[in-house]
Amino acid sequence: MVQYPTTVDRAFAALADPTRRAVLERLGGGSATVSELAAPFGMSLTGMKKHIRLLEEANLVTTEKVGRTRSCTLAPYAFEGISIWLQRLDRFAHVVQRTKGAR
Amino acid sequence: MVQYPTTVDRAFAALADPTRRAVLERLGGGSATVSELAAPFGMSLTGMKKHIRLLEEANLVTTEKVGRTRSCTLAPYAFEGISIWLQRLDRFAHVVQRTKGAR
């Protein structure tokens, strides 16, 4: 079974990193520049840009050049695809537990 | 900011792999042995056991020794922690979009 990377693959891979999840939580409070995102982690701009690029490729964040800075924002419907997948698995998990209980 | 791995970290890391997600979907249909899980991927038992161990460490799967085989089952409430986290981010994403729209 050959597997090709999908948006769901990239989203989970992006979310597997605690720094990237913290960036998403920060962006939950509103848009921020790359410098604003890097500061609390004591991280270089280069390091933060790498995280942002992975979040962009996973369709979780959008960025926009504003003058000399780059503004980052949570993507619309960022978590919809993976939420749907997880909800389906969650239903499976409940069915499996019910079936075990009924034995 | 020092980050320690949490169950949420481990769950997303486990879900970032398409083989592990396919295993979870298969287990959504009911418990299976490691051999049954390995077969459709043409994967060695050793390779599949490694995936299963990561899923176990992430609290997504439980395993039980039954005679000479090991039976794998979706863990109860496997997806609850990460679902809650994602729903919170999803609400943030909607607020951010509304705020942008109101400008």
N, CA and C atoms of all chains as a GROMACS GRO file, in nm:
protein
  618
    1MET      N    1   0.085  -0.119   0.000
    1MET     CA    2   0.000   0.000   0.000
    1MET      C    3   0.090   0.125   0.000
    2VAL      N    4   0.094   0.195  -0.111
    2VAL     CA    5   0.179   0.315  -0.120
    2VAL      C    6   0.100   0.434  -0.062
    3GLN      N    7   0.168   0.510   0.021
    3GLN     CA    8   0.103   0.625   0.086
    3GLN      C    9   0.164   0.754   0.033
    4TYR      N   10   0.081   0.845  -0.013
    4TYR     CA   11   0.130   0.977  -0.054
    4TYR      C   12   0.093   1.079   0.053
    5PRO      N   13   0.180   1.177   0.077
    5PRO     CA   14   0.147   1.275   0.181
    5PRO      C   15   0.024   1.358   0.142
    6THR      N   16  -0.068   1.370   0.234
    6THR     CA   17  -0.189   1.449   0.213
    6THR      C   18  -0.185   1.568   0.307
    7THR      N   19  -0.285   1.654   0.297
    7THR     CA   20  -0.294   1.767   0.390
    7THR      C   21  -0.307   1.717   0.534
    8VAL      N   22  -0.379   1.606   0.551
    8VAL     CA   23  -0.396   1.548   0.686
    8VAL      C   24  -0.261   1.502   0.741
    9ASP      N   25  -0.181   1.434   0.658
    9ASP     CA   26  -0.045   1.393   0.699
    9ASP      C   27   0.034   1.514   0.748
   10ARG      N   28   0.035   1.618   0.664
   10ARG     CA   29   0.116   1.736   0.696
   10ARG      C   30   0.064   1.808   0.819
   11ALA      N   31  -0.069   1.809   0.836
   11ALA     CA   32  -0.126   1.877   0.953
   11ALA      C   33  -0.083   1.808   1.082
   12PHE      N   34  -0.095   1.675   1.087
   12PHE     CA   35  -0.055   1.603   1.209
   12PHE      C   36   0.094   1.618   1.234
   13ALA      N   37   0.175   1.610   1.128
   13ALA     CA   38   0.320   1.626   1.144
   13ALA      C   39   0.351   1.764   1.202
   14ALA      N   40   0.280   1.867   1.153
   14ALA     CA   41   0.302   2.002   1.204
   14ALA      C   42   0.262   2.013   1.350
   15LEU      N   43   0.152   1.947   1.386
   15LEU     CA   44   0.099   1.955   1.523
   15LEU      C   45   0.180   1.872   1.622
   16ALA      N   46   0.265   1.783   1.572
   16ALA     CA   47   0.344   1.696   1.661
   16ALA      C   48   0.453   1.772   1.734
   17ASP      N   49   0.479   1.896   1.695
   17ASP     CA   50   0.585   1.976   1.757
   17ASP      C   51   0.526   2.078   1.855
   18PRO      N   52   0.571   2.074   1.982
   18PRO     CA   53   0.511   2.164   2.083
   18PRO      C   54   0.532   2.313   2.053
   19THR      N   55   0.645   2.348   1.990
   19THR     CA   56   0.667   2.489   1.954
   19THR      C   57   0.562   2.533   1.852
   20ARG      N   58   0.537   2.449   1.753
   20ARG     CA   59   0.438   2.486   1.651
   20ARG      C   60   0.298   2.494   1.711
   21ARG      N   61   0.268   2.406   1.806
   21ARG     CA   62   0.135   2.415   1.870
   21ARG      C   63   0.125   2.544   1.950
   22ALA      N   64   0.234   2.583   2.017
   22ALA     CA   65   0.233   2.708   2.094
   22ALA      C   66   0.215   2.827   2.001
   23VAL      N   67   0.276   2.822   1.882
   23VAL     CA   68   0.260   2.929   1.783
   23VAL      C   69   0.112   2.938   1.741
   24LEU      N   70   0.049   2.824   1.719
   24LEU     CA   71  -0.093   2.823   1.681
   24LEU      C   72  -0.179   2.883   1.793
   25GLU      N   73  -0.146   2.848   1.919
   25GLU     CA   74  -0.222   2.904   2.032
   25GLU      C   75  -0.204   3.056   2.037
   26ARG      N   76  -0.080   3.101   2.016
   26ARG     CA   77  -0.053   3.246   2.013
   26ARG      C   78  -0.135   3.313   1.903
   27LEU      N   79  -0.140   3.250   1.784
   27LEU     CA   80  -0.214   3.307   1.671
   27LEU      C   81  -0.366   3.302   1.696
   28GLY      N   82  -0.406   3.217   1.789
   28GLY     CA   83  -0.547   3.216   1.832
   28GLY      C   84  -0.589   3.349   1.892
   29GLY      N   85  -0.493   3.424   1.944
   29GLY     CA   86  -0.520   3.558   2.000
   29GLY      C   87  -0.516   3.667   1.895
   30GLY      N   88  -0.483   3.632   1.771
   30GLY     CA   89  -0.476   3.730   1.663
   30GLY      C   90  -0.347   3.717   1.584
   31SER      N   91  -0.342   3.784   1.470
   31SER     CA   92  -0.225   3.777   1.382
   31SER      C   93  -0.099   3.826   1.453
   32ALA      N   94   0.018   3.780   1.408
   32ALA     CA   95   0.146   3.823   1.467
   32ALA      C   96   0.254   3.815   1.360
   33THR      N   97   0.358   3.895   1.375
   33THR     CA   98   0.472   3.887   1.283
   33THR      C   99   0.562   3.772   1.325
   34VAL      N  100   0.652   3.734   1.235
   34VAL     CA  101   0.747   3.626   1.264
   34VAL      C  102   0.832   3.663   1.386
   35SER      N  103   0.875   3.790   1.395
   35SER     CA  104   0.956   3.835   1.511
   35SER      C  105   0.877   3.821   1.640
   36GLU      N  106   0.752   3.861   1.639
   36GLU     CA  107   0.668   3.851   1.759
   36GLU      C  108   0.652   3.705   1.801
   37LEU      N  109   0.644   3.617   1.703
   37LEU     CA  110   0.628   3.474   1.735
   37LEU      C  111   0.758   3.414   1.787
   38ALA      N  112   0.872   3.460   1.732
   38ALA     CA  113   1.002   3.403   1.771
   38ALA      C  114   1.043   3.445   1.912
   39ALA      N  115   1.011   3.571   1.951
   39ALA     CA  116   1.061   3.630   2.075
   39ALA      C  117   1.040   3.542   2.200
   40PRO      N  118   0.916   3.498   2.230
   40PRO     CA  119   0.897   3.424   2.356
   40PRO      C  120   0.974   3.292   2.364
   41PHE      N  121   1.018   3.239   2.249
   41PHE     CA  122   1.092   3.113   2.249
   41PHE      C  123   1.243   3.136   2.249
   42GLY      N  124   1.286   3.265   2.245
   42GLY     CA  125   1.428   3.294   2.232
   42GLY      C  126   1.485   3.227   2.108
   43MET      N  127   1.403   3.226   2.002
   43MET     CA  128   1.438   3.151   1.881
   43MET      C  129   1.482   3.248   1.772
   44SER      N  130   1.573   3.203   1.684
   44SER     CA  131   1.616   3.288   1.572
   44SER      C  132   1.499   3.302   1.474
   45LEU      N  133   1.502   3.412   1.396
   45LEU     CA  134   1.400   3.430   1.293
   45LEU      C  135   1.402   3.314   1.194
   46THR      N  136   1.524   3.268   1.163
   46THR     CA  137   1.538   3.157   1.067
   46THR      C  138   1.468   3.032   1.120
   47GLY      N  139   1.488   3.003   1.248
   47GLY     CA  140   1.424   2.886   1.310
   47GLY      C  141   1.273   2.898   1.308
   48MET      N  142   1.223   3.017   1.345
   48MET     CA  143   1.077   3.037   1.347
   48MET      C  144   1.019   3.032   1.206
   49LYS      N  145   1.090   3.088   1.108
   49LYS     CA  146   1.041   3.085   0.969
   49LYS      C  147   1.023   2.942   0.920
   50LYS      N  148   1.112   2.853   0.965
   50LYS     CA  149   1.102   2.712   0.926
   50LYS      C  150   0.973   2.651   0.982
   51HIS      N  151   0.946   2.682   1.110
   51HIS     CA  152   0.821   2.632   1.171
   51HIS      C  153   0.700   2.688   1.096
   52ILE      N  154   0.705   2.818   1.065
   52ILE     CA  155   0.591   2.884   0.997
   52ILE      C  156   0.569   2.820   0.859
   53ARG      N  157   0.679   2.791   0.790
   53ARG     CA  158   0.666   2.732   0.656
   53ARG      C  159   0.595   2.596   0.665
   54LEU      N  160   0.631   2.516   0.766
   54LEU     CA  161   0.567   2.385   0.784
   54LEU      C  162   0.418   2.402   0.817
   55LEU      N  163   0.386   2.503   0.897
   55LEU     CA  164   0.246   2.529   0.931
   55LEU      C  165   0.168   2.576   0.807
   56GLU      N  166   0.235   2.655   0.722
   56GLU     CA  167   0.172   2.700   0.597
   56GLU      C  168   0.147   2.582   0.503
   57GLU      N  169   0.248   2.496   0.490
   57GLU     CA  170   0.236   2.381   0.399
   57GLU      C  171   0.126   2.286   0.446
   58ALA      N  172   0.098   2.289   0.576
   58ALA     CA  173  -0.008   2.204   0.632
   58ALA      C  174  -0.143   2.275   0.630
   59ASN      N  175  -0.148   2.393   0.568
   59ASN     CA  176  -0.273   2.472   0.560
   59ASN      C  177  -0.328   2.511   0.697
   60LEU      N  178  -0.240   2.525   0.797
   60LEU     CA  179  -0.286   2.566   0.930
   60LEU      C  180  -0.268   2.715   0.952
   61VAL      N  181  -0.178   2.776   0.877
   61VAL     CA  182  -0.146   2.919   0.892
   61VAL      C  183  -0.136   2.982   0.753
   62THR      N  184  -0.179   3.107   0.742
   62THR     CA  185  -0.155   3.184   0.620
   62THR      C  186  -0.062   3.300   0.656
   63THR      N  187   0.021   3.342   0.561
   63THR     CA  188   0.108   3.457   0.588
   63THR      C  189   0.092   3.559   0.477
   64GLU      N  190   0.123   3.684   0.511
   64GLU     CA  191   0.103   3.796   0.418
   64GLU      C  192   0.215   3.896   0.444
   65LYS      N  193   0.280   3.942   0.339
   65LYS     CA  194   0.386   4.040   0.355
   65LYS      C  195   0.322   4.177   0.379
   66VAL      N  196   0.358   4.242   0.492
   66VAL     CA  197   0.305   4.374   0.524
   66VAL      C  198   0.427   4.464   0.544
   67GLY      N  199   0.456   4.547   0.443
   67GLY     CA  200   0.576   4.630   0.446
   67GLY      C  201   0.699   4.540   0.453
   68ARG      N  202   0.782   4.558   0.557
   68ARG     CA  203   0.905   4.479   0.568
   68ARG      C  204   0.887   4.358   0.658
   69THR      N  205   0.767   4.337   0.710
   69THR     CA  206   0.745   4.220   0.797
   69THR      C  207   0.646   4.123   0.732
   70ARG      N  208   0.637   4.006   0.790
   70ARG     CA  209   0.542   3.905   0.741
   70ARG      C  210   0.443   3.875   0.853
   71SER      N  211   0.315   3.896   0.822
   71SER     CA  212   0.209   3.874   0.921
   71SER      C  213   0.152   3.733   0.908
   72CYS      N  214   0.141   3.664   1.023
   72CYS     CA  215   0.092   3.525   1.024
   72CYS      C  216  -0.046   3.521   1.090
   73THR      N  217  -0.136   3.439   1.035
   73THR     CA  218  -0.274   3.429   1.083
   73THR      C  219  -0.317   3.282   1.079
   74LEU      N  220  -0.401   3.241   1.173
   74LEU     CA  221  -0.458   3.106   1.165
   74LEU      C  222  -0.537   3.096   1.035
   75ALA      N  223  -0.519   2.987   0.962
   75ALA     CA  224  -0.590   2.970   0.835
   75ALA      C  225  -0.739   2.945   0.860
   76PRO      N  226  -0.825   2.996   0.770
   76PRO     CA  227  -0.967   2.964   0.785
   76PRO      C  228  -0.988   2.813   0.769
   77TYR      N  229  -1.071   2.758   0.855
   77TYR     CA  230  -1.100   2.613   0.854
   77TYR      C  231  -0.973   2.529   0.872
   78ALA      N  232  -0.873   2.584   0.943
   78ALA     CA  233  -0.744   2.518   0.960
   78ALA      C  234  -0.759   2.374   1.012
   79PHE      N  235  -0.851   2.355   1.105
   79PHE     CA  236  -0.854   2.227   1.177
   79PHE      C  237  -0.970   2.138   1.134
   80GLU      N  238  -1.038   2.181   1.026
   80GLU     CA  239  -1.160   2.109   0.986
   80GLU      C  240  -1.128   1.965   0.941
   81GLY      N  241  -1.032   1.951   0.847
   81GLY     CA  242  -1.001   1.818   0.791
   81GLY      C  243  -0.962   1.718   0.898
   82ILE      N  244  -0.870   1.758   0.987
   82ILE     CA  245  -0.823   1.662   1.087
   82ILE      C  246  -0.928   1.642   1.196
   83SER      N  247  -1.011   1.744   1.223
   83SER     CA  248  -1.118   1.726   1.322
   83SER      C  249  -1.216   1.621   1.273
   84ILE      N  250  -1.252   1.627   1.144
   84ILE     CA  251  -1.347   1.530   1.087
   84ILE      C  252  -1.288   1.390   1.097
   85TRP      N  253  -1.160   1.375   1.061
   85TRP     CA  254  -1.095   1.244   1.067
   85TRP      C  255  -1.097   1.191   1.211
   86LEU      N  256  -1.062   1.279   1.308
   86LEU     CA  257  -1.056   1.237   1.448
   86LEU      C  258  -1.194   1.200   1.501
   87GLN      N  259  -1.296   1.276   1.461
   87GLN     CA  260  -1.431   1.247   1.509
   87GLN      C  261  -1.477   1.109   1.460
   88ARG      N  262  -1.437   1.076   1.334
   88ARG     CA  263  -1.474   0.946   1.280
   88ARG      C  264  -1.407   0.834   1.362
   89LEU      N  265  -1.278   0.853   1.390
   89LEU     CA  266  -1.206   0.754   1.471
   89LEU      C  267  -1.264   0.745   1.612
   90ASP      N  268  -1.305   0.859   1.664
   90ASP     CA  269  -1.361   0.864   1.799
   90ASP      C  270  -1.490   0.781   1.804
   91ARG      N  271  -1.571   0.791   1.698
   91ARG     CA  272  -1.694   0.710   1.692
   91ARG      C  273  -1.658   0.562   1.688
   92PHE      N  274  -1.557   0.526   1.607
   92PHE     CA  275  -1.509   0.387   1.601
   92PHE      C  276  -1.470   0.340   1.742
   93ALA      N  277  -1.392   0.423   1.812
   93ALA     CA  278  -1.342   0.385   1.945
   93ALA      C  279  -1.459   0.355   2.039
   94HIS      N  280  -1.565   0.437   2.030
   94HIS     CA  281  -1.682   0.414   2.116
   94HIS      C  282  -1.752   0.283   2.081
   95VAL      N  283  -1.763   0.255   1.948
   95VAL     CA  284  -1.828   0.131   1.903
   95VAL      C  285  -1.748   0.011   1.953
   96VAL      N  286  -1.613   0.019   1.940
   96VAL     CA  287  -1.527  -0.091   1.984
   96VAL      C  288  -1.546  -0.116   2.133
   97GLN      N  289  -1.553  -0.009   2.212
   97GLN     CA  290  -1.570  -0.025   2.356
   97GLN      C  291  -1.706  -0.086   2.389
   98ARG      N  292  -1.811  -0.043   2.317
   98ARG     CA  293  -1.945  -0.099   2.340
   98ARG      C  294  -1.945  -0.248   2.308
   99THR      N  295  -1.880  -0.284   2.196
   99THR     CA  296  -1.876  -0.424   2.153
   99THR      C  297  -1.804  -0.509   2.258
  100LYS      N  298  -1.694  -0.457   2.311
  100LYS     CA  299  -1.619  -0.529   2.416
  100LYS      C  300  -1.710  -0.551   2.538
  101GLY      N  301  -1.782  -0.444   2.574
  101GLY     CA  302  -1.869  -0.449   2.691
  101GLY      C  303  -1.982  -0.550   2.677
  102ALA      N  304  -2.025  -0.571   2.550
  102ALA     CA  305  -2.140  -0.658   2.524
  102ALA      C  306  -2.105  -0.806   2.523
  103ARG      N  307  -1.972  -0.836   2.522
  103ARG     CA  308  -1.930  -0.977   2.515
  103ARG      C  309  -1.967  -1.054   2.640
  104MET      N  310   1.158   2.873   2.683
  104MET     CA  311   1.044   2.791   2.726
  104MET      C  312   1.077   2.644   2.702
  105VAL      N  313   1.099   2.569   2.809
  105VAL     CA  314   1.132   2.426   2.795
  105VAL      C  315   1.002   2.347   2.778
  106GLN      N  316   1.000   2.258   2.681
  106GLN     CA  317   0.880   2.179   2.653
  106GLN      C  318   0.908   2.033   2.687
  107TYR      N  319   0.824   1.972   2.768
  107TYR     CA  320   0.834   1.829   2.796
  107TYR      C  321   0.729   1.756   2.715
  108PRO      N  322   0.761   1.636   2.668
  108PRO     CA  323   0.660   1.564   2.589
  108PRO      C  324   0.539   1.526   2.674
  109THR      N  325   0.422   1.556   2.622
  109THR     CA  326   0.297   1.522   2.691
  109THR      C  327   0.226   1.415   2.609
  110THR      N  328   0.113   1.369   2.661
  110THR     CA  329   0.034   1.271   2.584
  110THR      C  330  -0.011   1.333   2.453
  111VAL      N  331  -0.042   1.463   2.454
  111VAL     CA  332  -0.085   1.531   2.331
  111VAL      C  333   0.028   1.530   2.228
  112ASP      N  334   0.151   1.562   2.272
  112ASP     CA  335   0.269   1.555   2.183
  112ASP      C  336   0.278   1.418   2.118
  113ARG      N  337   0.273   1.316   2.202
  113ARG     CA  338   0.291   1.179   2.153
  113ARG      C  339   0.178   1.137   2.060
  114ALA      N  340   0.056   1.183   2.091
  114ALA     CA  341  -0.059   1.146   2.007
  114ALA      C  342  -0.044   1.205   1.867
  115PHE      N  343  -0.011   1.335   1.858
  115PHE     CA  344   0.005   1.396   1.725
  115PHE      C  345   0.122   1.333   1.650
  116ALA      N  346   0.231   1.305   1.720
  116ALA     CA  347   0.346   1.241   1.654
  116ALA      C  348   0.306   1.105   1.598
  117ALA      N  349   0.226   1.031   1.676
  117ALA     CA  350   0.181   0.899   1.630
  117ALA      C  351   0.090   0.913   1.508
  118LEU      N  352   0.004   1.015   1.509
  118LEU     CA  353  -0.094   1.034   1.400
  118LEU      C  354  -0.030   1.090   1.273
  119ALA      N  355   0.092   1.141   1.283
  119ALA     CA  356   0.158   1.202   1.167
  119ALA      C  357   0.201   1.097   1.064
  120ASP      N  358   0.194   0.971   1.101
  120ASP     CA  359   0.236   0.864   1.011
  120ASP      C  360   0.116   0.795   0.947
  121PRO      N  361   0.110   0.790   0.813
  121PRO     CA  362  -0.008   0.734   0.746
  121PRO      C  363  -0.030   0.585   0.776
  122THR      N  364   0.078   0.509   0.797
  122THR     CA  365   0.062   0.367   0.831
  122THR      C  366  -0.008   0.354   0.967
  123ARG      N  367   0.037   0.436   1.063
  123ARG     CA  368  -0.026   0.428   1.196
  123ARG      C  369  -0.172   0.472   1.191
  124ARG      N  370  -0.203   0.573   1.107
  124ARG     CA  371  -0.344   0.613   1.095
  124ARG      C  372  -0.426   0.501   1.032
  125ALA      N  373  -0.368   0.432   0.932
  125ALA     CA  374  -0.440   0.320   0.869
  125ALA      C  375  -0.463   0.208   0.970
  126VAL      N  376  -0.365   0.184   1.059
  126VAL     CA  377  -0.381   0.083   1.165
  126VAL      C  378  -0.497   0.122   1.257
  127LEU      N  379  -0.505   0.249   1.292
  127LEU     CA  380  -0.614   0.295   1.378
  127LEU      C  381  -0.749   0.275   1.309
  128GLU      N  382  -0.754   0.306   1.179
  128GLU     CA  383  -0.880   0.287   1.104
  128GLU      C  384  -0.918   0.138   1.102
  129ARG      N  385  -0.818   0.051   1.081
  129ARG     CA  386  -0.844  -0.094   1.082
  129ARG      C  387  -0.898  -0.135   1.219
  130LEU      N  388  -0.838  -0.083   1.327
  130LEU     CA  389  -0.882  -0.118   1.463
  130LEU      C  390  -1.020  -0.060   1.493
  131GLY      N  391  -1.060   0.040   1.415
  131GLY     CA  392  -1.197   0.092   1.426
  131GLY      C  393  -1.301  -0.014   1.393
  132GLY      N  394  -1.261  -0.115   1.316
  132GLY     CA  395  -1.350  -0.226   1.282
  132GLY      C  396  -1.347  -0.338   1.385
  133GLY      N  397  -1.263  -0.324   1.488
  133GLY     CA  398  -1.252  -0.427   1.591
  133GLY      C  399  -1.107  -0.463   1.618
  134SER      N  400  -1.083  -0.536   1.727
  134SER     CA  401  -0.948  -0.575   1.767
  134SER      C  402  -0.881  -0.660   1.660
  135ALA      N  403  -0.748  -0.658   1.655
  135ALA     CA  404  -0.673  -0.737   1.559
  135ALA      C  405  -0.538  -0.773   1.620
  136THR      N  406  -0.481  -0.884   1.573
  136THR     CA  407  -0.347  -0.922   1.618
  136THR      C  408  -0.243  -0.843   1.539
  137VAL      N  409  -0.120  -0.842   1.589
  137VAL     CA  410  -0.011  -0.771   1.520
  137VAL      C  411   0.008  -0.828   1.379
  138SER      N  412  -0.001  -0.960   1.363
  138SER     CA  413   0.014  -1.023   1.230
  138SER      C  414  -0.096  -0.975   1.135
  139GLU      N  415  -0.219  -0.970   1.185
  139GLU     CA  416  -0.332  -0.924   1.101
  139GLU      C  417  -0.311  -0.779   1.058
  140LEU      N  418  -0.253  -0.699   1.148
  140LEU     CA  419  -0.229  -0.558   1.114
  140LEU      C  420  -0.114  -0.543   1.015
  141ALA      N  421  -0.012  -0.629   1.028
  141ALA     CA  422   0.106  -0.617   0.943
  141ALA      C  423   0.077  -0.662   0.799
  142ALA      N  424  -0.006  -0.766   0.783
  142ALA     CA  425  -0.027  -0.831   0.652
  142ALA      C  426  -0.060  -0.733   0.538
  143PRO      N  427  -0.164  -0.646   0.551
  143PRO     CA  428  -0.200  -0.562   0.435
  143PRO      C  429  -0.091  -0.464   0.393
  144PHE      N  430   0.004  -0.437   0.480
  144PHE     CA  431   0.113  -0.344   0.447
  144PHE      C  432   0.236  -0.418   0.395
  145GLY      N  433   0.230  -0.554   0.392
  145GLY     CA  434   0.348  -0.632   0.356
  145GLY      C  435   0.465  -0.596   0.446
  146MET      N  436   0.432  -0.573   0.574
  146MET     CA  437   0.532  -0.523   0.670
  146MET      C  438   0.576  -0.636   0.762
  147SER      N  439   0.701  -0.632   0.807
  147SER     CA  440   0.749  -0.732   0.903
  147SER      C  441   0.679  -0.711   1.036
  148LEU      N  442   0.673  -0.820   1.115
  148LEU     CA  443   0.614  -0.808   1.248
  148LEU      C  444   0.691  -0.707   1.332
  149THR      N  445   0.823  -0.707   1.316
  149THR     CA  446   0.908  -0.615   1.392
  149THR      C  447   0.870  -0.469   1.360
  150GLY      N  448   0.852  -0.441   1.231
  150GLY     CA  449   0.815  -0.306   1.189
  150GLY      C  450   0.680  -0.266   1.245
  151MET      N  451   0.582  -0.359   1.237
  151MET     CA  452   0.448  -0.327   1.288
  151MET      C  453   0.449  -0.311   1.439
  152LYS      N  454   0.529  -0.396   1.508
  152LYS     CA  455   0.537  -0.386   1.656
  152LYS      C  456   0.588  -0.249   1.698
  153LYS      N  457   0.679  -0.192   1.619
  153LYS     CA  458   0.733  -0.059   1.650
  153LYS      C  459   0.621   0.046   1.639
  154HIS      N  460   0.540   0.035   1.532
  154HIS     CA  461   0.427   0.128   1.517
  154HIS      C  462   0.328   0.114   1.634
  155ILE      N  463   0.300  -0.014   1.668
  155ILE     CA  464   0.204  -0.040   1.777
  155ILE      C  465   0.255   0.017   1.909
  156ARG      N  466   0.387   0.003   1.933
  156ARG     CA  467   0.443   0.054   2.058
  156ARG      C  468   0.425   0.207   2.067
  157LEU      N  469   0.447   0.276   1.954
  157LEU     CA  470   0.429   0.421   1.952
  157LEU      C  471   0.283   0.458   1.976
  158LEU      N  472   0.191   0.381   1.917
  158LEU     CA  473   0.048   0.406   1.938
  158LEU      C  474   0.008   0.380   2.084
  159GLU      N  475   0.071   0.278   2.144
  159GLU     CA  476   0.045   0.249   2.285
  159GLU      C  477   0.097   0.362   2.375
  160GLU      N  478   0.220   0.406   2.347
  160GLU     CA  479   0.281   0.514   2.428
  160GLU      C  480   0.200   0.643   2.417
  161ALA      N  481   0.129   0.659   2.306
  161ALA     CA  482   0.046   0.778   2.286
  161ALA      C  483  -0.096   0.759   2.341
  162ASN      N  484  -0.119   0.644   2.408
  162ASN     CA  485  -0.251   0.612   2.465
  162ASN      C  486  -0.361   0.604   2.359
  163LEU      N  487  -0.325   0.566   2.236
  163LEU     CA  488  -0.426   0.554   2.131
  163LEU      C  489  -0.470   0.408   2.114
  164VAL      N  490  -0.386   0.315   2.156
  164VAL     CA  491  -0.412   0.172   2.140
  164VAL      C  492  -0.375   0.100   2.270
  165THR      N  493  -0.451  -0.002   2.303
  165THR     CA  494  -0.412  -0.091   2.413
  165THR      C  495  -0.385  -0.229   2.354
  166THR      N  496  -0.295  -0.304   2.417
  166THR     CA  497  -0.266  -0.439   2.368
  166THR      C  498  -0.276  -0.538   2.484
  167GLU      N  499  -0.304  -0.661   2.449
  167GLU     CA  500  -0.326  -0.766   2.550
  167GLU      C  501  -0.272  -0.896   2.493
  168LYS      N  502  -0.194  -0.968   2.572
  168LYS     CA  503  -0.140  -1.096   2.525
  168LYS      C  504  -0.251  -1.201   2.535
  169VAL      N  505  -0.282  -1.264   2.421
  169VAL     CA  506  -0.385  -1.368   2.418
  169VAL      C  507  -0.317  -1.494   2.363
  170GLY      N  508  -0.283  -1.588   2.454
  170GLY     CA  509  -0.208  -1.707   2.412
  170GLY      C  510  -0.073  -1.664   2.357
  171ARG      N  511  -0.046  -1.704   2.231
  171ARG     CA  512   0.084  -1.670   2.171
  171ARG      C  513   0.077  -1.544   2.086
  172THR      N  514  -0.038  -1.480   2.078
  172THR     CA  515  -0.049  -1.358   1.997
  172THR      C  516  -0.078  -1.238   2.087
  173ARG      N  517  -0.067  -1.120   2.028
  173ARG     CA  518  -0.096  -0.997   2.101
  173ARG      C  519  -0.212  -0.928   2.030
  174SER      N  520  -0.320  -0.904   2.105
  174SER     CA  521  -0.440  -0.843   2.048
  174SER      C  522  -0.437  -0.691   2.072
  175CYS      N  523  -0.463  -0.614   1.965
  175CYS     CA  524  -0.459  -0.467   1.972
  175CYS      C  525  -0.601  -0.411   1.959
  176THR      N  526  -0.631  -0.310   2.038
  176THR     CA  527  -0.765  -0.250   2.041
  176THR      C  528  -0.751  -0.099   2.050
  177LEU      N  529  -0.844  -0.025   1.990
  177LEU     CA  530  -0.845   0.122   2.008
  177LEU      C  531  -0.863   0.150   2.157
  178ALA      N  532  -0.786   0.241   2.212
  178ALA     CA  533  -0.795   0.273   2.354
  178ALA      C  534  -0.925   0.349   2.382
  179PRO      N  535  -0.986   0.326   2.499
  179PRO     CA  536  -1.103   0.404   2.534
  179PRO      C  537  -1.062   0.552   2.546
  180TYR      N  538  -1.148   0.638   2.494
  180TYR     CA  539  -1.121   0.783   2.497
  180TYR      C  540  -0.989   0.820   2.429
  181ALA      N  541  -0.947   0.739   2.330
  181ALA     CA  542  -0.818   0.758   2.265
  181ALA      C  543  -0.801   0.900   2.212
  182PHE      N  544  -0.907   0.956   2.157
  182PHE     CA  545  -0.892   1.081   2.083
  182PHE      C  546  -0.948   1.201   2.159
  183GLU      N  547  -0.983   1.180   2.286
  183GLU     CA  548  -1.048   1.285   2.362
  183GLU      C  549  -0.956   1.406   2.385
  184GLY      N  550  -0.833   1.381   2.436
  184GLY     CA  551  -0.740   1.490   2.467
  184GLY      C  552  -0.710   1.578   2.348
  185ILE      N  553  -0.676   1.516   2.236
  185ILE     CA  554  -0.639   1.595   2.119
  185ILE      C  555  -0.762   1.657   2.053
  186SER      N  556  -0.879   1.590   2.065
  186SER     CA  557  -1.001   1.650   2.010
  186SER      C  558  -1.033   1.780   2.084
  187ILE      N  559  -1.018   1.777   2.216
  187ILE     CA  560  -1.048   1.897   2.297
  187ILE      C  561  -0.952   2.010   2.257
  188TRP      N  562  -0.825   1.977   2.244
  188TRP     CA  563  -0.725   2.078   2.207
  188TRP      C  564  -0.759   2.137   2.069
  189LEU      N  565  -0.793   2.050   1.974
  189LEU     CA  566  -0.824   2.096   1.839
  189LEU      C  567  -0.951   2.181   1.835
  190GLN      N  568  -1.051   2.142   1.914
  190GLN     CA  569  -1.176   2.220   1.916
  190GLN      C  570  -1.150   2.361   1.968
  191ARG      N  571  -1.061   2.371   2.069
  191ARG     CA  572  -1.028   2.502   2.124
  191ARG      C  573  -0.962   2.588   2.016
  192LEU      N  574  -0.863   2.530   1.944
  192LEU     CA  575  -0.796   2.602   1.836
  192LEU      C  576  -0.894   2.639   1.727
  193ASP      N  577  -0.989   2.550   1.699
  193ASP     CA  578  -1.088   2.573   1.595
  193ASP      C  579  -1.172   2.695   1.631
  194ARG      N  580  -1.209   2.706   1.759
  194ARG     CA  581  -1.286   2.824   1.803
  194ARG      C  582  -1.202   2.949   1.783
  195PHE      N  583  -1.072   2.944   1.822
  195PHE     CA  584  -0.980   3.057   1.801
  195PHE      C  585  -0.980   3.097   1.653
  196ALA      N  586  -0.968   2.996   1.563
  196ALA     CA  587  -0.959   3.024   1.420
  196ALA      C  588  -1.084   3.097   1.372
  197HIS      N  589  -1.201   3.058   1.425
  197HIS     CA  590  -1.325   3.125   1.384
  197HIS      C  591  -1.328   3.269   1.435
  198VAL      N  592  -1.280   3.289   1.560
  198VAL     CA  593  -1.278   3.424   1.617
  198VAL      C  594  -1.185   3.513   1.533
  199VAL      N  595  -1.067   3.459   1.497
  199VAL     CA  596  -0.970   3.535   1.418
  199VAL      C  597  -1.032   3.575   1.284
  200GLN      N  598  -1.103   3.481   1.222
  200GLN     CA  599  -1.165   3.511   1.092
  200GLN      C  600  -1.274   3.617   1.106
  201ARG      N  601  -1.354   3.607   1.214
  201ARG     CA  602  -1.459   3.708   1.237
  201ARG      C  603  -1.397   3.845   1.256
  202THR      N  604  -1.287   3.851   1.334
  202THR     CA  605  -1.219   3.978   1.364
  202THR      C  606  -1.166   4.040   1.235
  203LYS      N  607  -1.107   3.955   1.150
  203LYS     CA  608  -1.056   4.004   1.021
  203LYS      C  609  -1.171   4.062   0.938
  204GLY      N  610  -1.284   3.990   0.937
  204GLY     CA  611  -1.400   4.030   0.858
  204GLY      C  612  -1.459   4.162   0.905
  205ALA      N  613  -1.444   4.191   1.036
  205ALA     CA  614  -1.506   4.310   1.096
  205ALA      C  615  -1.424   4.436   1.072
  206ARG      N  616  -1.297   4.420   1.025
  206ARG     CA  617  -1.210   4.536   1.006
  206ARG      C  618  -1.261   4.628   0.896
   0.00000   0.00000   0.00000
